[in-house]
Amino acid sequence: MVYRIAPLPGTFMLMSIMGFLISAVYTASGRLDLSWGFSFAFVFALMFIASVLSITPTFPRELASKSKK
């Protein structure tokens, strides 16, 4: 079975990194409660993992078939 992963834009990765850093800094400084900070950081980490998984190598056969369509 071949999994097809939808490509995500680069801004998705950028927002996940920024969101994780901001939530981590706000939690460490005490501006954000620990449970909320962990929750936000966890969601942004999941977003980052999803964006890394969506970076898939393209094989020449797939490029040739896409250009013919």
Stockholm file with secondary structure:
# STOCKHOLM 1.0

chainA/1-69         MVYRIAPLPGTFMLMSIMGFLISAVYTASGRLDLSWGFSFAFVFALMFIASVLSITPTFPRELASKSKK
#=GR chainA/1-69 SS CCCCCCCCCHHHHHHHHHHHHHHHHHHHHTSSCHHHHHHHHHHHHHHHHHHHHTCCCCCHHHHHHHHHC
#=GC SS_cons        CCCCCCCCCHHHHHHHHHHHHHHHHHHHHTSSCHHHHHHHHHHHHHHHHHHHHTCCCCCHHHHHHHHHC
//
